[in-house]
Amino acid sequence: MRTKQNHNPEDIQQFKEKALLWSQQYDDVVWLDSNDYAQNNSSYDAVLAVDAFTSIQNDYFDGFEKLKEYQSQTKDWIFGYLTYDLKNDVEVLKSENHDGLGFPDLFFFQPKKLFVFKGNRVEIQYLNGVDDELEADIEMINTSEENIIETPSEDLKIKLRIHKDAYCEKVNTMLNHIQHGAIYEANFCQEFYAENTVINPLLTYNRLNHISKPPFATFLKFGEKFVISASPERYLKKEGTRVISEPIKGTAKRSRNSEKDEQLKIDLAKDEKERSENIMIVDLVRNDLSKTAIKGSVQVEELCKIYTFKQVHQMISTVTSRVEVSTHPVDIIKSTFPMGSMTGAPKISAMKIIENLEETKRGVYSGAIGYFTPNNDFDFNVVIRSILYNATKKYVSYSVGSAITAKSNPLKEYEECLIKAKAMRLALED
């Protein structure tokens, strides 16, 4: 059981910043922030979960079944992540590429302390065993001050796992697969990384969030492992019996000139290649949702709509379904995982080709971070535009990808990757 208390700070933004700073004393932290993005459709503006009472971590084998068991037994809020490599639990697949990060395939925890932000109010929920700490914690949050440890940017040497010529060769190989009918589309990703590197994770998150202001910003801390995310994409949300997926496919850069910026939006909306990418993934998502949906309930509510973010314009579609009350929430996720926007079509063939051509195990990248509520609702983002950091290994990584279709130009796909990588590089190099 949880003790609940409403708190109305004088300055909600300052309280959010101080609460995130205060949370760094704990080994287990998940911070989710919509950045007040008007079209986010989230149930809350922000959520902070800290200090594990119970937790689960697992490799991919039986990962979804273990999560289902844990979620059913806990019957409380749980927060965590699903790595892309849980695909191996869903299908007969493998992940044998280089892994410099070493994150478990699945991690969730039940927080002792929870802060739910909505408007100018914070609902604080503490498990009964720690509810006597609530008032003291509010006082500590209000008096928190950041002691910033800067890392000189010249110490950070970012490398490419796949260089430009090799990237173009691999895209051409993928185009051959498309021409021979093995796939219609596949999301091909590459890693940027730095070794023997120390960063300040919270400072890096604040920089990245300031640059991007995304609707699905995330700071996740799991011992010495960190995810610093500026994701613009929702993977899947369940609210009651309604399930929502919002796949992104189609990207255009921004311009500081308002007329040029508007033209870039118009051009993206009309771009045949980008629209075909998006529509193919919408078909895949419709098929995935139909596995758990009430018959006839799958609908495309928005198709190829353009949304604007600080760094880029994106083409987003919205697909929804209805499920029976008895449908287990983990089954909905398992039947749609991994998300179509990060795999391709047909999904299994695309994932096999991806594994052969990519150089890095994706891990948390192109997985999902989010939460389950006590009443079986959930909300998960897609882990893109994200920095992953293992402080023990002193290894920093960020990956970017693009959808390869028959109309893809390898050089243009490479340039799209650099556009997507820009915010992470800026956040790391300051």
LUMMI-471863 format. One record per residue (C-alpha): residue number from 1; residue in three letters; x, y, z. Coordinates in steps of 0.001 Angstrom, whole numbers, plus 500000, padded with zeros to 6 digits. Layout:
<rs>
(r NUM, "ala", (X, Y, Z))
...
</rs>
This chain:
<rs>
(r 1, "met", (500000, 500000, 500000))
(r 2, "arg", (501074, 503581, 499360))
(r 3, "thr", (500641, 506766, 501346))
(r 4, "lys", (499604, 509594, 499009))
(r 5, "gln", (500072, 513302, 499536))
(r 6, "asn", (499520, 516263, 497219))
(r 7, "his", (502205, 518943, 497068))
(r 8, "asn", (501865, 522349, 495392))
(r 9, "pro", (505334, 523881, 494913))
(r 10, "glu", (505636, 527617, 494318))
(r 11, "asp", (507726, 526917, 491213))
(r 12, "ile", (506880, 523541, 489630))
(r 13, "gln", (509755, 523639, 487118))
(r 14, "gln", (512316, 524340, 489821))
(r 15, "phe", (510865, 521538, 491964))
(r 16, "lys", (511160, 519113, 489026))
(r 17, "glu", (514826, 520013, 488525))
(r 18, "lys", (515616, 519748, 492226))
(r 19, "ala", (513736, 516431, 492571))
(r 20, "leu", (515790, 514905, 489753))
(r 21, "leu", (518976, 516189, 491389))
(r 22, "trp", (517899, 514782, 494784))
(r 23, "ser", (517175, 511390, 493185))
(r 24, "gln", (520838, 510842, 492259))
(r 25, "gln", (521592, 509446, 495729))
(r 26, "tyr", (519667, 506280, 494764))
(r 27, "asp", (520850, 503336, 492652))
(r 28, "asp", (517529, 502944, 490824))
(r 29, "val", (515974, 505998, 489154))
(r 30, "val", (513547, 506528, 486293))
(r 31, "trp", (512597, 510062, 485255))
(r 32, "leu", (510081, 510544, 482422))
(r 33, "asp", (509303, 514074, 481203))
(r 34, "ser", (506907, 515204, 478449))
(r 35, "asn", (508482, 518689, 478449))
(r 36, "asp", (504899, 520050, 478316))
(r 37, "tyr", (504643, 518921, 474687))
(r 38, "ala", (501029, 519711, 473782))
(r 39, "gln", (500406, 516623, 471621))
(r 40, "asn", (502075, 514091, 473904))
(r 41, "asn", (498780, 512532, 475101))
(r 42, "ser", (500496, 511327, 478268))
(r 43, "ser", (498596, 510725, 481482))
(r 44, "tyr", (501139, 512827, 483406))
(r 45, "asp", (503482, 515732, 482675))
(r 46, "ala", (506386, 513951, 484360))
(r 47, "val", (507063, 511001, 486673))
(r 48, "leu", (509985, 510311, 489009))
(r 49, "ala", (510427, 506821, 490489))
(r 50, "val", (513307, 506066, 492888))
(r 51, "asp", (514724, 503454, 495251))
(r 52, "ala", (513830, 499837, 494425))
(r 53, "phe", (511748, 497897, 496945))
(r 54, "thr", (511640, 494891, 494598))
(r 55, "ser", (513173, 494431, 491152))
(r 56, "ile", (513708, 492010, 488287))
(r 57, "gln", (516533, 491729, 485762))
(r 58, "asn", (516789, 489014, 483170))
(r 59, "asp", (518398, 487965, 479940))
(r 60, "tyr", (516126, 487491, 476943))
(r 61, "phe", (515297, 483820, 477647))
(r 62, "asp", (511722, 483700, 479019))
(r 63, "gly", (512072, 487455, 479575))
(r 64, "phe", (508459, 488347, 478844))
(r 65, "glu", (507109, 485450, 480920))
(r 66, "lys", (509272, 486533, 483895))
(r 67, "leu", (508081, 490137, 483466))
(r 68, "lys", (504453, 488975, 483268))
(r 69, "glu", (504863, 487038, 486498))
(r 70, "tyr", (506592, 489963, 488247))
(r 71, "gln", (504003, 492531, 487105))
(r 72, "ser", (501094, 490267, 488115))
(r 73, "gln", (502517, 489562, 491578))
(r 74, "thr", (503595, 493136, 492346))
(r 75, "lys", (500242, 494798, 491499))
(r 76, "asp", (501919, 498179, 491892))
(r 77, "trp", (503797, 500742, 489831))
(r 78, "ile", (506859, 499239, 488149))
(r 79, "phe", (509379, 501108, 485970))
(r 80, "gly", (512127, 499897, 483680))
(r 81, "tyr", (513278, 498977, 480216))
(r 82, "leu", (513015, 496298, 477534))
(r 83, "thr", (516026, 495892, 475244))
(r 84, "tyr", (515692, 495303, 471519))
(r 85, "asp", (517284, 491878, 472078))
(r 86, "leu", (514121, 490539, 473710))
(r 87, "lys", (513249, 489832, 470060))
(r 88, "asn", (515105, 486569, 470741))
(r 89, "asp", (512416, 485644, 473276))
(r 90, "val", (509643, 486319, 470747))
(r 91, "glu", (511174, 484674, 467655))
(r 92, "val", (514025, 482251, 466858))
(r 93, "leu", (516640, 484996, 466486))
(r 94, "lys", (520050, 485830, 467929))
(r 95, "ser", (522168, 488823, 469003))
(r 96, "glu", (525874, 488148, 468483))
(r 97, "asn", (527271, 491580, 467597))
(r 98, "his", (529734, 493568, 469723))
(r 99, "asp", (528370, 494823, 473061))
(r 100, "gly", (530439, 497491, 474811))
(r 101, "leu", (527737, 498383, 477348))
(r 102, "gly", (526704, 495134, 479053))
(r 103, "phe", (523148, 496017, 480119))
(r 104, "pro", (520795, 493161, 481142))
(r 105, "asp", (518135, 492459, 478509))
(r 106, "leu", (515319, 493431, 480876))
(r 107, "phe", (515149, 495472, 484076))
(r 108, "phe", (512148, 496678, 486133))
(r 109, "phe", (511751, 497847, 489701))
(r 110, "gln", (508984, 498727, 492140))
(r 111, "pro", (509870, 502155, 493561))
(r 112, "lys", (509586, 502977, 497236))
(r 113, "lys", (509164, 506643, 496348))
(r 114, "leu", (507112, 508051, 493473))
(r 115, "phe", (506426, 511615, 492298))
(r 116, "val", (503689, 512184, 489703))
(r 117, "phe", (503619, 515669, 488142))
(r 118, "lys", (500447, 517099, 486576))
(r 119, "gly", (500018, 520835, 485995))
(r 120, "asn", (501243, 522723, 489067))
(r 121, "arg", (500649, 519806, 491413))
(r 122, "val", (502764, 516834, 492486))
(r 123, "glu", (501142, 513682, 493834))
(r 124, "ile", (503702, 511961, 496060))
(r 125, "gln", (503219, 508231, 496676))
(r 126, "tyr", (505438, 506446, 499216))
(r 127, "leu", (505260, 502781, 500167))
(r 128, "asn", (504059, 502509, 503748))
(r 129, "gly", (507453, 501360, 505067))
(r 130, "val", (509105, 504659, 504082))
(r 131, "asp", (506195, 507122, 504346))
(r 132, "asp", (507699, 508629, 507504))
(r 133, "glu", (510513, 510015, 505284))
(r 134, "leu", (508173, 512017, 503031))
(r 135, "glu", (508300, 515414, 504730))
(r 136, "ala", (512064, 515264, 505235))
(r 137, "asp", (512519, 514344, 501569))
(r 138, "ile", (510463, 517342, 500414))
(r 139, "glu", (512680, 519554, 502552))
(r 140, "met", (515824, 517944, 501066))
(r 141, "ile", (514489, 518431, 497532))
(r 142, "asn", (513802, 522106, 498142))
(r 143, "thr", (517345, 522671, 499420))
(r 144, "ser", (519145, 520553, 496779))
(r 145, "glu", (521979, 522290, 494931))
(r 146, "glu", (523966, 520844, 492061))
(r 147, "asn", (527683, 520310, 492470))
(r 148, "ile", (528666, 520121, 488792))
(r 149, "ile", (531727, 518087, 487851))
(r 150, "glu", (532718, 519115, 484344))
(r 151, "thr", (534474, 516744, 481966))
(r 152, "pro", (536723, 518529, 479445))
(r 153, "ser", (535355, 517958, 475926))
(r 154, "glu", (538833, 517242, 474539))
(r 155, "asp", (538868, 514022, 476641))
(r 156, "leu", (535905, 512746, 474665))
(r 157, "lys", (536924, 511010, 471443))
(r 158, "ile", (533836, 509840, 469574))
(r 159, "lys", (534440, 507028, 467091))
(r 160, "leu", (532263, 505471, 464412))
(r 161, "arg", (531652, 501744, 464497))
(r 162, "ile", (530857, 501827, 460729))
(r 163, "his", (532664, 504388, 458574))
(r 164, "lys", (531031, 506140, 455646))
(r 165, "asp", (532224, 503873, 452803))
(r 166, "ala", (531409, 500693, 454740))
(r 167, "tyr", (528006, 502169, 455638))
(r 168, "cys", (527206, 502767, 451954))
(r 169, "glu", (528309, 499225, 451087))
(r 170, "lys", (526041, 497767, 453750))
(r 171, "val", (523076, 499867, 452571))
(r 172, "asn", (523672, 498614, 449027))
(r 173, "thr", (523625, 495051, 450359))
(r 174, "met", (520307, 495795, 452028))
(r 175, "leu", (519004, 497268, 448759))
(r 176, "asn", (519913, 493976, 447063))
(r 177, "his", (517788, 492130, 449635))
(r 178, "ile", (514910, 494491, 448823))
(r 179, "gln", (515323, 494029, 445078))
(r 180, "his", (515256, 490246, 445517))
(r 181, "gly", (512041, 490455, 447557))
(r 182, "ala", (513391, 489332, 450953))
(r 183, "ile", (512156, 492564, 452594))
(r 184, "tyr", (510368, 495802, 451695))
(r 185, "glu", (512020, 497955, 454322))
(r 186, "ala", (514525, 497656, 457175))
(r 187, "asn", (515836, 500033, 459813))
(r 188, "phe", (519646, 500012, 459606))
(r 189, "cys", (521562, 501460, 462568))
(r 190, "gln", (525129, 502456, 463350))
(r 191, "glu", (526907, 503201, 466628))
(r 192, "phe", (528992, 506197, 467702))
(r 193, "tyr", (531014, 505474, 470839))
(r 194, "ala", (533749, 506658, 473190))
(r 195, "glu", (535981, 504477, 475359))
(r 196, "asn", (537804, 505286, 478607))
(r 197, "thr", (535448, 508217, 479086))
(r 198, "val", (533886, 509702, 482213))
(r 199, "ile", (530783, 511876, 481896))
(r 200, "asn", (528375, 513475, 484358))
(r 201, "pro", (525126, 511679, 483441))
(r 202, "leu", (522717, 514230, 484935))
(r 203, "leu", (524551, 517187, 483426))
(r 204, "thr", (524559, 515402, 480056))
(r 205, "tyr", (520823, 514719, 480364))
(r 206, "asn", (520114, 518375, 481146))
(r 207, "arg", (522123, 519460, 478098))
(r 208, "leu", (520422, 516963, 475790))
(r 209, "asn", (516981, 517847, 477086))
(r 210, "his", (517677, 521571, 476643))
(r 211, "ile", (518772, 520965, 473038))
(r 212, "ser", (515824, 518742, 472069))
(r 213, "lys", (512863, 519280, 474480))
(r 214, "pro", (511295, 515963, 473354))
(r 215, "pro", (507929, 514597, 474505))
(r 216, "phe", (509443, 511347, 475839))
(r 217, "ala", (512596, 512508, 477615))
(r 218, "thr", (514082, 509918, 479975))
(r 219, "phe", (516806, 509704, 482586))
(r 220, "leu", (517318, 506126, 483777))
(r 221, "lys", (519888, 505066, 486358))
(r 222, "phe", (520452, 501417, 487217))
(r 223, "gly", (523509, 501193, 489466))
(r 224, "glu", (526424, 502291, 487262))
(r 225, "lys", (524374, 502096, 484043))
(r 226, "phe", (522565, 505113, 482572))
(r 227, "val", (520153, 505910, 479739))
(r 228, "ile", (519941, 509583, 478762))
(r 229, "ser", (517163, 509901, 476212))
(r 230, "ala", (515586, 512628, 474068))
(r 231, "ser", (513099, 510336, 472386))
(r 232, "pro", (510327, 511910, 470290))
(r 233, "glu", (508529, 508573, 469803))
(r 234, "arg", (505920, 506645, 471736))
(r 235, "tyr", (506065, 502883, 471285))
(r 236, "leu", (502871, 501793, 472978))
(r 237, "lys", (500381, 503087, 475525))
(r 238, "lys", (497470, 501317, 477189))
(r 239, "glu", (494748, 503300, 478912))
(r 240, "gly", (491842, 501164, 480055))
(r 241, "thr", (491016, 498965, 477079))
(r 242, "arg", (492467, 501359, 474486))
(r 243, "val", (495948, 500735, 473041))
(r 244, "ile", (497845, 503437, 471115))
(r 245, "ser", (500929, 503138, 468897))
(r 246, "glu", (502594, 506183, 467307))
(r 247, "pro", (505302, 505023, 464879))
(r 248, "ile", (507717, 507593, 463429))
(r 249, "lys", (509049, 507160, 459926))
(r 250, "gly", (510164, 510205, 457947))
(r 251, "thr", (512623, 512897, 459048))
(r 252, "ala", (513543, 516375, 457803))
(r 253, "lys", (516001, 518886, 459246))
(r 254, "arg", (514895, 522244, 460684))
(r 255, "ser", (515842, 525698, 459390))
(r 256, "arg", (516216, 528897, 461394))
(r 257, "asn", (514534, 530730, 458506))
(r 258, "ser", (510780, 530388, 459161))
(r 259, "glu", (509826, 530303, 455468))
(r 260, "lys", (512437, 527647, 454668))
(r 261, "asp", (511403, 525700, 457773))
(r 262, "glu", (507770, 525690, 456650))
(r 263, "gln", (508837, 524538, 453184))
(r 264, "leu", (510826, 521685, 454701))
(r 265, "lys", (507649, 520541, 456467))
(r 266, "ile", (505657, 520713, 453230))
(r 267, "asp", (508372, 518823, 451346))
(r 268, "leu", (508438, 516089, 454007))
(r 269, "ala", (504654, 515702, 453870))
(r 270, "lys", (504834, 515223, 450084))
(r 271, "asp", (507965, 513059, 449988))
(r 272, "glu", (507009, 509757, 448307))
(r 273, "lys", (509852, 507772, 449855))
(r 274, "glu", (509143, 508999, 453391))
(r 275, "arg", (505390, 508386, 453029))
(r 276, "ser", (505950, 504862, 451705))
(r 277, "glu", (508282, 504143, 454683))
(r 278, "asn", (505631, 505319, 457104))
(r 279, "ile", (502713, 503510, 455454))
(r 280, "met", (504603, 500191, 455357))
(r 281, "ile", (505240, 500422, 459102))
(r 282, "val", (501633, 501433, 459768))
(r 283, "asp", (500540, 498211, 458047))
(r 284, "leu", (502977, 496253, 460220))
(r 285, "val", (501690, 497935, 463416))
(r 286, "arg", (498070, 497228, 462420))
(r 287, "asn", (498966, 493579, 462019))
(r 288, "asp", (500808, 493473, 465366))
(r 289, "leu", (497959, 495140, 467276))
(r 290, "ser", (495397, 492809, 465698))
(r 291, "lys", (496976, 489870, 467587))
(r 292, "thr", (495435, 491063, 470880))
(r 293, "ala", (492704, 493419, 469598))
(r 294, "ile", (488951, 492955, 469756))
(r 295, "lys", (487941, 492047, 466203))
(r 296, "gly", (487456, 495089, 463985))
(r 297, "ser", (488846, 497563, 466552))
(r 298, "val", (492209, 498376, 464900))
(r 299, "gln", (492100, 501861, 463366))
(r 300, "val", (494534, 504323, 461796))
(r 301, "glu", (493575, 507611, 463457))
(r 302, "glu", (496329, 509715, 461823))
(r 303, "leu", (498368, 508837, 458749))
(r 304, "cys", (501675, 510539, 457905))
(r 305, "lys", (501035, 513676, 459962))
(r 306, "ile", (503979, 516084, 460344))
(r 307, "tyr", (505050, 517038, 463879))
(r 308, "thr", (507758, 519577, 464663))
(r 309, "phe", (510454, 519200, 467328))
(r 310, "lys", (513391, 521447, 468200))
(r 311, "gln", (515893, 519514, 466065))
(r 312, "val", (513801, 517923, 463298))
(r 313, "his", (510391, 517570, 461626))
(r 314, "gln", (508964, 514046, 461891))
(r 315, "met", (506246, 512105, 460083))
(r 316, "ile", (504100, 510281, 462641))
(r 317, "ser", (501056, 508028, 462327))
(r 318, "thr", (498686, 506959, 465096))
(r 319, "val", (497247, 503438, 465192))
(r 320, "thr", (494828, 502313, 467922))
(r 321, "ser", (493011, 499186, 469029))
(r 322, "arg", (490709, 497933, 471780))
(r 323, "val", (491474, 494913, 473950))
(r 324, "glu", (489431, 492788, 476334))
(r 325, "val", (489732, 493697, 480023))
(r 326, "ser", (491125, 490195, 480624))
(r 327, "thr", (494042, 490681, 478167))
(r 328, "his", (497324, 490801, 480099))
(r 329, "pro", (499283, 494028, 479466))
(r 330, "val", (502596, 492172, 478994))
(r 331, "asp", (500980, 490024, 476268))
(r 332, "ile", (500100, 493197, 474337))
(r 333, "ile", (503722, 494327, 474454))
(r 334, "lys", (505136, 490903, 473599))
(r 335, "ser", (502861, 490561, 470553))
(r 336, "thr", (504091, 493866, 469107))
(r 337, "phe", (507773, 493712, 470114))
(r 338, "pro", (510135, 494972, 468839))
(r 339, "met", (508357, 498011, 467416))
(r 340, "gly", (507948, 498121, 463646))
(r 341, "ser", (509569, 501536, 463277))
(r 342, "met", (512917, 500064, 464441))
(r 343, "thr", (512745, 496768, 462543))
(r 344, "gly", (511132, 496676, 459094))
(r 345, "ala", (508791, 494615, 456973))
(r 346, "pro", (508368, 491695, 456943))
(r 347, "lys", (509562, 491964, 460514))
(r 348, "ile", (511366, 488659, 461059))
(r 349, "ser", (513247, 488774, 457744))
(r 350, "ala", (514231, 492386, 458415))
(r 351, "met", (515568, 491528, 461899))
(r 352, "lys", (517705, 488696, 460498))
(r 353, "ile", (519224, 490971, 457851))
(r 354, "ile", (519762, 493748, 460420))
(r 355, "glu", (521682, 491341, 462674))
(r 356, "asn", (523969, 490332, 459800))
(r 357, "leu", (524744, 493880, 458617))
(r 358, "glu", (524962, 495888, 461841))
(r 359, "glu", (528202, 495842, 463851))
(r 360, "thr", (526779, 496451, 467339))
(r 361, "lys", (524299, 494728, 469634))
(r 362, "arg", (521486, 497248, 470000))
(r 363, "gly", (520656, 496525, 473634))
(r 364, "val", (518545, 499286, 475190))
(r 365, "tyr", (518798, 501335, 471996))
(r 366, "ser", (515615, 500752, 469936))
(r 367, "gly", (514102, 499026, 472951))
(r 368, "ala", (511600, 500766, 475236))
(r 369, "ile", (511499, 502538, 478613))
(r 370, "gly", (508333, 503135, 480593))
(r 371, "tyr", (506043, 501912, 483335))
(r 372, "phe", (503069, 499784, 484335))
(r 373, "thr", (500455, 501208, 486717))
(r 374, "pro", (498677, 499232, 489482))
(r 375, "asn", (495557, 499010, 487264))
(r 376, "asn", (497428, 497399, 484319))
(r 377, "asp", (497843, 500499, 482176))
(r 378, "phe", (501263, 501251, 480679))
(r 379, "asp", (503183, 503772, 478587))
(r 380, "phe", (506515, 503128, 476821))
(r 381, "asn", (508722, 505223, 474561))
(r 382, "val", (511069, 504075, 471802))
(r 383, "val", (514695, 504436, 472906))
(r 384, "ile", (516115, 506590, 470104))
(r 385, "arg", (518106, 509872, 470185))
(r 386, "ser", (519666, 508473, 473351))
(r 387, "ile", (523053, 508262, 475055))
(r 388, "leu", (523882, 505024, 476892))
(r 389, "tyr", (526631, 505008, 479507))
(r 390, "asn", (528279, 502309, 481589))
(r 391, "ala", (530270, 504178, 484242))
(r 392, "thr", (532134, 501036, 485361))
(r 393, "lys", (533354, 500315, 481828))
(r 394, "lys", (533755, 504045, 481064))
(r 395, "tyr", (531929, 503391, 477810))
(r 396, "val", (529612, 505920, 476129))
(r 397, "ser", (527430, 504993, 473171))
(r 398, "tyr", (524755, 506506, 470977))
(r 399, "ser", (523268, 504918, 467881))
(r 400, "val", (521196, 506269, 465020))
(r 401, "gly", (519436, 504641, 462112))
(r 402, "ser", (517256, 505198, 459088))
(r 403, "ala", (514728, 503174, 457118))
(r 404, "ile", (516087, 501620, 453944))
(r 405, "thr", (513575, 501130, 451118))
(r 406, "ala", (513886, 500539, 447377))
(r 407, "lys", (514107, 504314, 446847))
(r 408, "ser", (516931, 504851, 449354))
(r 409, "asn", (520128, 506656, 448399))
(r 410, "pro", (522996, 505445, 450659))
(r 411, "leu", (524569, 508910, 450938))
(r 412, "lys", (521253, 510542, 451852))
(r 413, "glu", (520613, 507864, 454461))
(r 414, "tyr", (524068, 508525, 455920))
(r 415, "glu", (523317, 512265, 456058))
(r 416, "glu", (520004, 511553, 457812))
(r 417, "cys", (521901, 509591, 460457))
(r 418, "leu", (524238, 512557, 461047))
(r 419, "ile", (521234, 514890, 461481))
(r 420, "lys", (519803, 512527, 464107))
(r 421, "ala", (523189, 512183, 465844))
(r 422, "lys", (523782, 515921, 466147))
(r 423, "ala", (521941, 516516, 469435))
(r 424, "met", (523740, 513674, 471249))
(r 425, "arg", (527125, 514855, 470037))
(r 426, "leu", (526391, 518432, 471130))
(r 427, "ala", (525256, 517244, 474561))
(r 428, "leu", (528455, 515256, 475057))
(r 429, "glu", (530844, 517845, 473629))
(r 430, "asp", (529001, 520832, 475168))
</rs>
